[in-house]
Amino acid sequence: MKVVIAPDSFKGSLSAHDVCTVIKKAFSDEYPEAAVTTVPMADGGEGTMEAIVSAMNGFVQPVTARGPLFNTQQAAYGVVGDTAVIEVAQVIGLPLVPNEKRNPLHTTTYGVGEVIIAALEAGYRRFVIGLGGSSTNDGGFGMLCALGATFTNAYGERLPPMPSSLPHIAHVDMTSVDRRVYESEFLVACDVDNPLYGERGASHVFGPQKGADRETVRILDQWLHTYAQKIEQQTNLFYAQEHGAGAAGGLGFAFLLLGGKLIRGAQLVGETVQLPQKMKHAHIVITGEGQSDEQTLYGKVPFYVAQLANEYHVPAFLLSGSLGDGFDKLYAYFVSCDAIATKPMTLEQCMRSATTLLYTKARNIARIIKRFS
């Protein structure tokens, strides 16, 4: 019996690696003859770097980079073979900004560019980028500045890499970008299709989550519009209305300018950790997440795993912290859908006891599979 375990994290309680460890322990205790392969997964947001590094026996390379408020901080990128893995949330994530300072008028993506430069200096030319969880709304302006792009005002003065510079851009020079960037491949995990600006753009849709009030949203949207127009006029690069350009406050737009490819997050992570190859010879696959509901069908990790399992005719089991509205629609893709709670419990109790609860439910599944295999 070949079992593949490929879960997302249980946010706030267990990392994807932890979930794999717990389920594998349950199988080891109940069904030791089973050959278990663990593949921690993510969707491009929080935990992406850890999941990929863990699944592929890579390592984490510490670096120093600017945080979202332009403060010097410790950051890192993951290394798997010839690939550098950068999780944007670790560099400029919303949790890195104190609640009282959350305002995307004052946050920058500069540090992401610094991490890329550090990886380029180390010789890497292939990048996997996880866009989820940013605190920024600068269209990737800060990142482009860190990579060498030159933005000047009407007086020929170089503009600082902060959002307040966007309305003052008079001249754009992308030829000054570090040449190694254009020698590189950027595979970008992106699960949204929003354009850079407009009613469905980065500012209107994601700005309020990052601390922007109605007037700030209006200002940011206008700044991004001006920024995109200047780039279009002077570089003939037209990406502002592309699907995903508005991801991570417009970082998607900046990566498109650099020739990056925007790919669904779970798919990109799955391909990076070679899940399709590992799935081919499996007899069953187990996946999971913190909560499963109808939204799981919109590109989340368990849905990607189930689609892949169905493609290879492998039965898929879902183990989640809880099952929400519309979870019954998941039965079209999974043999079973199980919440790990064993009795009425609060969310806090479930999260505190996640390891024990998950072990018990996984043990039950292992017993059933052993009995009928």
N, C-alpha and C positions, 0 to 999 in steps of 0.2 A: 504494500500500500504506500503510494507516494503522495504526500500531502504538502501543498504549498500554502504558506501563511503570508498574506499580503495585505495588511491593514493600514489605515491611516492612524494618526494619533487619536487618543481620547482627550480632546483639548482640556487642559487644566488639571489633568490627573496622570495620564500615561502617554509617553512618547510612542511613536510607531515601533521603535526598537523594543520598548518595554512590553508593548502588547504582544509582539512576536515571542518574546521570552516567556511570558506567562502562558500563552497557548501551547508553545512547544513543551513547556514543563508538564502541562496537563496531559499531552499525548505521550510524553515519556513515561509518566506514571501509570497511565491506563492502557497504553497501546505501544509498548517499547519496540515492537517489531516494525512499526511504521517508519518510513524514511521521510523525515520532515525537513523541508527547505523554507527558511524564513526570508522574506523580502519586505523590509519596512518600506512604506509608501508615503507619499505626500502629494499635494496638488499645486505646488509652487509657492505656497505661503509659508507660514511658520512651521519649522521642522523639516523643510525641504533638504537643506544641506546635511543635517544629521541623518535623515533617512537614506540619502544617496550614499553618503560616506559609509554608513553602517552596512548597507546592503552589499556594497562593492569592496569592503575592506580597504577603504581609502584612508586619508588622514586629513586633519584640520591644520591649516597654516595661519597662525596669528599674524596680524598686521596692525599698523596704526593708521587710522583714517578719521576724517571729520564726521561728526554726528550730524543729525538734522538741524541743530542750532549752531552749526559750524564750530562745535567744540571738539578738541582732540580727544579721541577715545580708542580703546582697544576693539578691533573688529577681527574678522577672519574670513577665509574662503576655504572651501573643501577641495581636495584633490583626489580624483579617481582616474588612474592611468594618465592619459594626456589631456584630461579635461579639468578645468577649474570651475567649481560650483559656487556661485554667489547668491546668497539669500538676502535680498534687499532689506527685509525686515530686521536683519541683524545689524545693519549699518545705519538705516534711517527709519526704523520702525516707529510706529505711534507710541508704544510703551517707553521709548527713549526720551519722550518729551513730557515733562511734568504737566499735570492737568491744567494748571493755571497758565501755562505757556503754550497751550495747543492753539496754534493759529497758522495755517499754511501760507500766510503772507510772509512768514519769517523762517520757514524751513527750506532746506536745500538738499539737492541730490549730489552735491559735490563729493561726498565720501564714497559713493558708489564708483565714481570715476577713479578715485584714488586706489580703491581695492583692485579695479581692473588693471591699472598701471602696475601695481605691485605684482599681479599675476603675470602680466606681460614681461616684466623684468625677470621673473623666474622662468621664463621660457614658454609659457602656455599660450596657445593660439586657438584653443577650442573652449568655449564657455557655455555653461548652462546657467541661466539666470532665473531665479524665482522672484516674481514681481509683487507678490501679495504683502499686505500689511504696512505700506509706506505711510509716512506722516506728511508727505510733500505734495505740492501742486505746482511745480515750476516747469513742467513740460520737459524735464530732463536737462534743463538749461545748466544747472550746476554741474551735472555729470559731464556734459559736453565741454564745459570750461576746464574741468580737471583733465580731460583727455586732450586738451590743446586747442580746441576751437576758440577763435577770437571773435569777440563781440565788442564793438566800440560804439560810443555815442556820437552825436553830431560834431563834437570837437576832437574826435579821434582818440578819445580816452578809453582805455580798456575798462569794461564794466565789471563790477564785483559779481561773484557767482551766487547772487541772492535774487529772489523773485521780484524785488523792487526795481531791478535793472531792466526787466522785460519791456516796459513801455518806452524806455530810452534807447533801445537798439536802433542804430542807424546803419551799421555795416556788419555783415556776417562773413567770416572767412572759415570755411570748413577744411580748406587745404592745409591748415596748420595743425589739424588733428594728428596725433602720433601715428606715423605710417604703419606701425605694427597693428593698430586697431583694424585697418583695412585688410590686413593679412589674416585676420582672425574670423572665426565662425561664432556667431552668437545665436544660441537656441534659447528662446525666451518663453517661459511658462506664463501663459496669459489666458484667463478664463472669462474675460469680458470683451464685449464688442463695441464699446463706446468710442466715439471719435474724440479728438483732442478738445474741441470747444463746441459751444452750442447747448441747447436744452438737454441733450443726452451726453454732454461732454464731461470731462474730468471734474470741473469745478462744481457744476450743478448736481451731479449724481454723487460724487464722493467727498466733495469739500466739507459738507456739514458733519460728516463722520470724523473729520480731522480738526474740528473746532471753528469752522468758518460760519459766520452768521450770514444773513441774506445779502447785506451790502458787500461783505467780503467776497461772497460767491460771485456777485456781479463784477466786481473789480478784477478778480482772478480770471474770470472767463474772458473779459475784454483784453487783459494782458496776454493771455495765451493766443487769442486771435491775432493780436498785433505781432507777437513773436513768430507765429506760423507764417504770417504774410511776409515778414521780412526775410525769412528763410526761403520761402517759395520764390520771391522776387529775385533773390541773389544767388540761389543755388539750383533753381529748377527742380527741386525735390518736393513733391506734392504728396505728403503722407498724413496731413492733419485729419482728413475724413476717413482714413482707413480703419477697419475694424480693429479695435484694441489699441489705437493710438492714445486713448485717454486712460489706459491702465496705469495704475500707480501714480496718479496725478500727472500723467503725460509722459512717464518714462517709456511707455510703449512707443510713442512718437519718436523719441530720441534714438531708441534702438533701431527703429525702421530706417532712420536717416543713416545709420551706420551699416545697413545691410542685414540687420538681424531678422530672424524668422520667428514669428509669434505662433506658438503651438499650445494646444490645450494642456493645462498643467499636469493632470494625472497621466495623460498620454506621454508627455515628455519625460516625466520622472520614470514611468514604467519602461520606456524604451532605454533610458539611461541605465537603469538597474537590471536590464535584460529580462524583464518579467515574461515577455512572450516566449522566449527560449525556454525558460524554466517551467512555463505552463504546459508546454507541448506534451510532456511525458507524465503529467500529474494525473492522479485518480480523483482527487478532490482539491478544492481551494477554499480557504477560509479568509474572509476579509471583515472589516468593521470600521467603526468611527464613533465619535462621541454620541451623536444622535442621528438616527436615520428616519427620514420622512420623504414626502414627495419631492423635496428639493434635492434629495440624493440623486435623482434622475437627471439633474442638470450639471453633469460633468464632475461630480464628486468621485473620490477614489473608489468606493465600493462599486459604483456603477461601471466605471472603466474596467475594474477587475472582473465584474460579472460579464460584461460584454466580451472581454477577452476569453473568459472561461467558456462562454457559450460558443464562441468561434471554434474552440478546440474540443467542444463536447465534454467539458469537465464540469461536474456538478459544483455549484457555488453555494457556500453557507455564509450567512451574515450574522455577526455578533456585534451588537452595539450597546452603548451605555443606556440608550432609551429608544423607543419607537414613537415617532410623532405622527401628526396628521397625514393621512394618505399613504402610510407605510405599506398598506395592502397592495398598492400598485407595484411594489418591489417583488411580489411573488412571481411576476412574469419572468424574473431574472434569477431568482434564488430558490434553492430547494427549501430552505427555511430561513426565517427572519426572527432572531431572538434578542430580547433585551436581557441584560445581565442581572438585573435586580431580582432578588429571591423573595422579597416581601415588600409591602408598601414602605417607601423610603423617600426622604427629601433629596433634592439634588446634591446638597452638601454631604449627606450620608453616603450617597452613591459614589461621589468623587473620592471621599476619604477611604472607602472600602473597595475601590475599583479593582485592585489587584486580586483580592480574595473572591469577589463576585465574578470577575472574568475567568479566573481559574476554575471555579465551580461549574460555570456554564460550558466552558471548553472541555472540561472533564466529562460532562454528560454527553457532549457530541462525540468525543473520542470513544466512549463506551458504546454508543449506538453504532458508530461506524465499524468498530471492531466486531460487534455482535453480528452484523449483516454483511461483512466483507468476506 
